[in-house]
Amino acid sequence: MNTNKLAIALLLLHLALTAGMSACTQVVGSDTWRSLDEEAMALYDKGQYDRAVVMEKKALQLAEVALGDRHPYFGILLNNLGLQYEALGQFSLAVTHYKRSLAI
């Protein structure tokens, strides 16, 4: 797959996953995993992708325990981690996380 097709596929995956994001926000409250996810995305927005990955992995671990790995918000966290890996140029890991999130 050439680079342009991969970029388009990643963008489409991201759009599909974020479309339902607002429906899940009522569930999250102020849980620790939610705070970690917010911090990870703030780091992502600042271009601190390595630190964002570390924070997002922690959020995923806690969310899996709190919500289970089939909860829609867990899928959103997987998508966020995919974004961070994509920003680091780790496309294989990004696609893996995008696919996992789509399977939920």
FITOR-538299 format. One record per residue: residue number from 0; x, y, z of N, C-alpha, C, O, CB in turn; residue in three letters. Coordinates in steps of 0.02 Angstrom, whole numbers, plus 32768, in hexadecimal, padded with zeros to 4 digits. Glycine has a CB too. Example, Ala and Ser with C-alpha at 12.3 -4.5 7.8 and 13.67 -1.06 7.14 Angstrom:
[pt 0,[8294,7EE4,8186],[8267,7F1F,8186],[8294,7F5B,8186],[82C8,7F5A,81A7],[8235,7F20,81C4],'ALA']
[pt 1,[8282,7F90,8162],[82AC,7FCB,8165],[8285,8002,818A],[829E,8039,8192],[82C0,7FE2,811E],'SER']
# end
This chain:
[pt 0,[802B,7FC5,8000],[8000,8000,8000],[802D,803D,8000],[805B,8042,8029],[7FCF,8000,803D],'MET']
[pt 1,[8020,806C,7FD3],[804B,80A7,7FD1],[803A,80D7,800A],[8006,80CF,802B],[8045,80CA,7F8E],'ASN']
[pt 2,[8065,8107,8015],[805F,8134,804E],[801E,815D,804B],[7FFF,8167,807F],[809A,8163,8050],'THR']
[pt 3,[800A,8174,8011],[7FCD,819B,800B],[7F90,8172,801E],[7F64,818B,8042],[7FC5,81B6,7FC4],'ASN']
[pt 4,[7F8D,8134,8007],[7F54,810A,8017],[7F52,80FA,8062],[7F1C,80F8,8080],[7F57,80C8,7FEF],'LYS']
[pt 5,[7F8C,80EF,8080],[7F8F,80E2,80C8],[7F77,8120,80EF],[7F52,8119,811F],[7FD6,80CF,80DD],'LEU']
[pt 6,[7F8D,815A,80DA],[7F79,8197,80FD],[7F2D,81A1,80F8],[7F0D,81B5,8129],[7F9D,81D5,80E0],'ALA']
[pt 7,[7F11,8194,80BE],[7EC8,819B,80B5],[7EA4,8168,80DF],[7E72,8178,80FF],[7EB5,8193,806B],'ILE']
[pt 8,[7EBD,8129,80E1],[7E9E,80F5,8109],[7EA0,8107,8153],[7E6E,80FD,8177],[7EC0,80B2,80FE],'ALA']
[pt 9,[7ED7,8121,816B],[7EDD,8135,81B1],[7EAE,816E,81C1],[7E8F,816F,81F7],[7F25,8149,81C1],'LEU']
[pt 10,[7EA8,819D,8195],[7E7B,81D5,819F],[7E32,81BD,81A2],[7E0C,81D3,81CD],[7E83,8209,8168],'LEU']
[pt 11,[7E1F,8191,8175],[7DDB,8176,8176],[7DCC,814F,81B5],[7D96,8155,81D1],[7DD0,814A,8139],'LEU']
[pt 12,[7DFD,8128,81CC],[7DF4,8104,820C],[7DE9,8135,8245],[7DBD,812B,826E],[7E30,80D7,821A],'LEU']
[pt 13,[7E12,8168,8247],[7E0C,819A,827C],[7DC7,81BC,827A],[7DA8,81C4,82AE],[7E44,81CF,8275],'HIS']
[pt 14,[7DB0,81CF,823F],[7D6F,81EF,823A],[7D37,81C1,824F],[7D08,81D7,8270],[7D64,8207,81F2],'LEU']
[pt 15,[7D3B,8182,823C],[7D07,8152,824F],[7D04,8149,829B],[7CCE,8142,82B7],[7D13,810F,822D],'ALA']
[pt 16,[7D3D,8149,82BB],[7D3F,813D,8303],[7D29,817A,832B],[7D08,8173,835E],[7D85,8129,8317],'LEU']
[pt 17,[7D3B,81B4,8314],[7D2A,81F0,833B],[7CE2,8206,8331],[7CC9,8230,8356],[7D59,8228,8329],'THR']
[pt 18,[7CC0,81EB,82FF],[7C7B,81FE,82F2],[7C4E,81F1,832D],[7C20,8218,833B],[7C61,81DA,82B5],'ALA']
[pt 19,[7C59,81BA,8351],[7C2E,81AA,838A],[7C4A,81BE,83CD],[7C30,81AA,8401],[7C22,8161,838B],'GLY']
[pt 20,[7C7E,81E6,83CD],[7CA1,81F7,840C],[7C74,821D,843C],[7C76,820F,8478],[7CDD,8221,83FC],'MET']
[pt 21,[7C4C,824C,8425],[7C24,8274,8453],[7BF0,824B,8477],[7BDC,825C,84AF],[7C02,82AD,842D],'SER']
[pt 22,[7BD9,8215,8459],[7BA7,81EB,8479],[7BC3,81C6,84B6],[7B9D,81B1,84E2],[7B8B,81B8,8448],'ALA']
[pt 23,[7C04,81BF,84B9],[7C23,819A,84EF],[7C39,81C7,8529],[7C48,81AD,855F],[7C5F,8174,84D6],'CYS']
[pt 24,[7C3B,8208,8521],[7C58,8232,8554],[7C30,8235,8594],[7C4C,8244,85C9],[7C61,8278,8539],'THR']
[pt 25,[7BEF,8227,8592],[7BC7,8229,85CE],[7BDC,81F1,85FF],[7BCF,81F7,863B],[7B7D,8223,85BD],'GLN']
[pt 26,[7BFB,81BD,85E6],[7C0C,8183,860F],[7C4A,818E,8639],[7C52,816F,866D],[7C17,8146,85E3],'VAL']
[pt 27,[7C76,81BB,8623],[7CB9,81BB,863D],[7CC3,81DF,8680],[7CEE,81CB,86A7],[7CE5,81DA,860C],'VAL']
[pt 28,[7C9C,8212,868E],[7CA4,8235,86CD],[7CEB,824E,86D6],[7D0A,8266,86A7],[7C92,8208,8706],'GLY']
[pt 29,[7D05,8249,8713],[7D48,8261,8722],[7D77,8228,8735],[7DA4,8231,875D],[7D47,8295,875A],'SER']
[pt 30,[7D6C,81EE,8718],[7D96,81B4,8727],[7DDF,81C2,8716],[7DEE,81EA,86EA],[7D7D,8177,8701],'ASP']
[pt 31,[7E0B,819F,8738],[7E53,81A9,872D],[7E66,819B,86E5],[7E8E,81C0,86C9],[7E7A,817B,875B],'THR']
[pt 32,[7E4A,8167,86C8],[7E5D,8157,8683],[7E48,818F,8653],[7E6B,819D,8622],[7E3C,8115,866C],'TRP']
[pt 33,[7E10,81AF,8662],[7DF9,81E7,8639],[7E2A,8222,863E],[7E3B,8241,860C],[7DB2,81FE,864E],'ARG']
[pt 34,[7E41,8230,867B],[7E71,8266,8685],[7EB3,8258,8661],[7ED1,8284,8643],[7E7E,8270,86D1],'SER']
[pt 35,[7EC8,8219,8663],[7F06,8206,8640],[7EFE,820D,85F5],[7F2C,8224,85D3],[7F19,81BD,8652],'LEU']
[pt 36,[7EC4,81FB,85DB],[7EB7,8202,8594],[7EB8,824C,8580],[7ED6,825E,854D],[7E73,81E3,8581],'ASP']
[pt 37,[7E99,8276,85A8],[7E99,82BE,859A],[7EE0,82DA,859A],[7EF2,8303,8570],[7E6D,82E3,85CC],'GLU']
[pt 38,[7F07,82C4,85CB],[7F4D,82DA,85CE],[7F75,82C1,8592],[7F9D,82E6,8576],[7F6E,82C2,8610],'GLU']
[pt 39,[7F68,8283,857E],[7F8A,8267,8544],[7F7A,828F,8505],[7FA6,829D,84DC],[7F77,821D,853A],'ALA']
[pt 40,[7F3B,82A1,84FD],[7F27,82C7,84C2],[7F42,830E,84C4],[7F51,832B,848F],[7EDB,82C7,84BA],'MET']
[pt 41,[7F49,832B,84FF],[7F68,836D,8505],[7FB2,836A,84F0],[7FCB,8396,84CE],[7F62,8387,854E],'ALA']
[pt 42,[7FD4,8334,8505],[8019,832A,84F1],[801E,8321,84A5],[804B,833B,8484],[8038,82ED,8515],'LEU']
[pt 43,[7FEE,82FB,848A],[7FEB,82F1,8441],[7FE3,8334,841D],[8006,8341,83EC],[7FB0,82C1,842F],'TYR']
[pt 44,[7FB7,835D,8436],[7FAB,839F,8418],[7FE9,83CB,841A],[7FF2,83F6,83EF],[7F72,83C2,843B],'ASP']
[pt 45,[8014,83C0,844C],[8052,83E6,8453],[808C,83C7,842B],[80C3,83E2,842A],[8066,83EB,849C],'LYS']
[pt 46,[807E,838E,840A],[80B3,836D,83E3],[80E0,8341,840C],[8115,832B,83F4],[80DC,83A0,83C1],'GLY']
[pt 47,[80CE,8333,844A],[80F6,8308,8476],[80DC,82C0,8472],[80C1,82A5,84A2],[80F4,8322,84C0],'GLN']
[pt 48,[80E6,82A3,8438],[80C7,8263,8427],[80E0,8229,8452],[80B9,81FD,8466],[80D2,8253,83DF],'TYR']
[pt 49,[8121,8227,8460],[813C,81F1,848A],[811B,81F1,84CF],[8107,81BC,84E8],[8188,81F8,8491],'ASP']
[pt 50,[8116,822B,84ED],[80F7,8230,852F],[80AC,8221,852B],[8090,8203,8559],[8101,8277,854C],'ARG']
[pt 51,[808D,8235,84F4],[8045,8226,84EC],[8038,81DB,84E9],[8007,81C3,8505],[802B,8248,84AC],'ALA']
[pt 52,[8064,81B6,84C7],[805C,816D,84C2],[805F,814E,8507],[8036,8123,8517],[8092,814F,8494],'VAL']
[pt 53,[808F,8162,852F],[8096,8147,8572],[8057,8153,859B],[803E,8126,85BD],[80D4,8165,8596],'VAL']
[pt 54,[803E,8190,8598],[8002,81A3,85BE],[7FC5,817D,85A5],[7F9C,8165,85CC],[7FF6,81EF,85BA],'MET']
[pt 55,[7FBE,8177,8563],[7F84,8155,8546],[7F84,810B,8557],[7F4F,80EE,8563],[7F83,815F,84FA],'GLU']
[pt 56,[7FBF,80EC,8559],[7FC3,80A5,856C],[7FAB,809B,85B4],[7F89,806A,85C3],[800C,808C,8565],'LYS']
[pt 57,[7FBC,80CA,85E0],[7FA4,80C6,8625],[7F58,80CD,8627],[7F36,80A9,864B],[7FC5,80FC,8651],'LYS']
[pt 58,[7F3E,80FD,8601],[7EF6,8107,85FE],[7ED3,80C8,85E5],[7E9F,80B4,85FF],[7EE5,8142,85D1],'ALA']
[pt 59,[7EEF,80A8,85B2],[7ED2,806B,8597],[7ED0,8033,85CA],[7E9E,8010,85D1],[7EF9,8054,855A],'LEU']
[pt 60,[7F06,802B,85EF],[7F08,7FF6,8623],[7ED2,8001,8657],[7EAF,7FD1,8668],[7F4D,7FF5,8645],'GLN']
[pt 61,[7ECB,803E,866F],[7E98,804C,86A1],[7E51,8046,8685],[7E24,802D,86A7],[7EA3,8092,86BE],'LEU']
[pt 62,[7E48,805E,8648],[7E05,805A,8629],[7DF0,8012,861C],[7DB6,8001,8622],[7E04,8082,85E7],'ALA']
[pt 63,[7E20,7FE8,860A],[7E0F,7FA2,85FF],[7DF5,7F81,863E],[7DC6,7F5A,863C],[7E4D,7F7C,85E5],'GLU']
[pt 64,[7E14,7F92,8676],[7DFD,7F77,86B7],[7DB9,7F95,86C9],[7D8C,7F71,86DF],[7E31,7F86,86EE],'VAL']
[pt 65,[7DB2,7FD6,86C0],[7D74,7FF8,86D5],[7D39,7FEA,86A7],[7D00,7FE3,86BF],[7D81,8042,86D7],'ALA']
[pt 66,[7D46,7FE6,8666],[7D0F,7FE2,8636],[7D0C,7FA0,860F],[7CD6,7F8B,85F8],[7D15,8019,8605],'LEU']
[pt 67,[7D45,7F7F,8609],[7D4A,7F44,85DF],[7D62,7F57,8599],[7D5F,7F92,8586],[7D06,7F20,85DB],'GLY']
[pt 68,[7D79,7F26,8574],[7D97,7F35,8533],[7D64,7F36,84FA],[7D78,7F39,84C0],[7DCC,7F01,8524],'ASP']
[pt 69,[7D24,7F36,850A],[7CF0,7F3B,84D6],[7CC8,7F7C,84DD],[7C99,7F88,84B7],[7CC1,7EFF,84DA],'ARG']
[pt 70,[7CDA,7FA5,850C],[7CB6,7FE4,8518],[7CC9,8016,84E1],[7D03,801A,84CC],[7CC7,8001,855E],'HIS']
[pt 71,[7C98,803C,84C8],[7CA6,806D,8493],[7CDE,809F,84A5],[7D05,80B1,847A],[7C67,8094,8482],'PRO']
[pt 72,[7CE1,80B3,84E3],[7D15,80E3,84F5],[7D5A,80C2,84F4],[7D8C,80E4,84E5],[7D08,8101,8539],'TYR']
[pt 73,[7D5E,8083,8503],[7D9E,805F,84FD],[7DB5,8062,84B3],[7DF0,806A,84A5],[7D97,8015,8515],'PHE']
[pt 74,[7D85,805B,8486],[7D95,8061,843E],[7DAF,80A6,842C],[7DDC,80AC,8403],[7D58,8052,8414],'GLY']
[pt 75,[7D95,80D9,844B],[7DAC,811D,843E],[7DF4,8125,8457],[7E1D,8145,8437],[7D7E,8151,8460],'ILE']
[pt 76,[7E03,8108,8491],[7E47,810B,84AB],[7E78,80E6,847C],[7EB0,80FD,8471],[7E4B,80ED,84F2],'LEU']
[pt 77,[7E62,80AD,8461],[7E8C,808A,8430],[7E98,80B6,83F3],[7ED0,80B8,83D9],[7E6A,8048,841B],'LEU']
[pt 78,[7E65,80D8,83DC],[7E6C,8106,83A4],[7E9E,813E,83B5],[7EC8,814F,838C],[7E27,8123,8391],'ASN']
[pt 79,[7E98,815A,83F1],[7EC6,818F,8405],[7F0E,8176,8405],[7F3C,8199,83EF],[7EB4,81A9,844A],'ASN']
[pt 80,[7F19,8139,841D],[7F5C,811D,841C],[7F74,8114,83D4],[7FAE,811F,83C4],[7F5F,80DA,8443],'LEU']
[pt 81,[7F46,8100,83A8],[7F57,80FA,8362],[7F6E,813D,8344],[7F9E,8140,831E],[7F1C,80E0,833A],'GLY']
[pt 82,[7F4B,8172,8357],[7F5F,81B5,833F],[7FA5,81C6,8356],[7FCD,81E2,832F],[7F2E,81EA,8359],'LEU']
[pt 83,[7FB4,81B6,8394],[7FF6,81C6,83AF],[802D,819E,838C],[8062,81B8,837C],[7FF8,81B9,83FA],'GLN']
[pt 84,[8020,815D,8380],[8050,8134,835B],[8058,814E,8314],[8090,814F,82F9],[803B,80EA,835B],'TYR']
[pt 85,[8021,8162,82F5],[8025,817E,82B1],[8051,81BC,82B0],[8079,81C5,8283],[7FDF,818E,8297],'GLU']
[pt 86,[8049,81E7,82E2],[8071,8225,82E5],[80BB,8215,82ED],[80E6,823C,82D8],[8059,8250,8320],'ALA']
[pt 87,[80CA,81DD,830D],[8110,81C8,8315],[812B,81A4,82D7],[8166,8192,82D5],[8117,819B,8352],'LEU']
[pt 88,[8100,819A,82A6],[8115,8176,826A],[8114,812B,8272],[812F,8107,8248],[8159,818C,8256],'GLY']
[pt 89,[80F6,8113,82A7],[80F1,80CB,82B3],[80AE,80B1,8298],[8080,80A1,82BE],[80F9,80BB,8300],'GLN']
[pt 90,[80AB,80AF,8256],[806C,80A2,8234],[8050,805C,8241],[8013,8053,8245],[8074,80AB,81EB],'PHE']
[pt 91,[807B,802C,8248],[8064,7FE8,8256],[803F,7FE5,8299],[8009,7FC7,829E],[809F,7FB7,8256],'SER']
[pt 92,[805B,8004,82CC],[803A,8006,830D],[7FFA,8030,830A],[7FC8,801F,832A],[8069,8023,8343],'LEU']
[pt 93,[7FFC,8066,82E4],[7FC0,8090,82DC],[7F87,8068,82BE],[7F4F,8069,82D8],[7FCF,80CD,82B0],'ALA']
[pt 94,[7F95,8044,8288],[7F61,801D,8267],[7F46,7FE6,8295],[7F0A,7FD9,8296],[7F7B,7FFE,8226],'VAL']
[pt 95,[7F73,7FC6,82BA],[7F5E,7F92,82E9],[7F2B,7FAD,831B],[7EF8,7F8E,8328],[7F9B,7F75,830E],'THR']
[pt 96,[7F39,7FE8,8337],[7F0C,8006,8368],[7ECC,801F,8348],[7E96,801A,8366],[7F2F,803F,838D],'HIS']
[pt 97,[7ED1,803A,830B],[7E94,804F,82E8],[7E66,8013,82DB],[7E2A,8017,82E5],[7EA6,8072,82A5],'TYR']
[pt 98,[7E84,7FDC,82C5],[7E5C,7FA0,82B7],[7E3B,7F85,82F6],[7E00,7F72,82F5],[7E87,7F6A,8296],'LYS']
[pt 99,[7E61,7F83,832D],[7E44,7F6C,836C],[7E0A,7F98,8381],[7DD7,7F7F,839A],[7E7A,7F6B,83A4],'ARG']
[pt 100,[7E12,7FD9,8378],[7DDB,8006,838D],[7D9E,7FFD,8361],[7D66,8002,8379],[7DF3,804F,838C],'SER']
[pt 101,[7DA8,7FF1,8322],[7D6F,7FE7,82F5],[7D49,7FA6,8304],[7D0E,7FA0,82F5],[7D87,7FE7,82AD],'LEU']
[pt 102,[7D6C,7F76,8320],[7D4D,7F35,832F],[7D1E,7F38,836B],[7CF8,7F09,8377],[7D84,7F01,833C],'ALA']
[pt 103,[7D20,7F6E,8390],[7CF7,7F73,83CD],[7CB0,7F88,83BA],[7C86,7F8F,83E6],[7D15,7FA6,83FE],'ILE']
# end
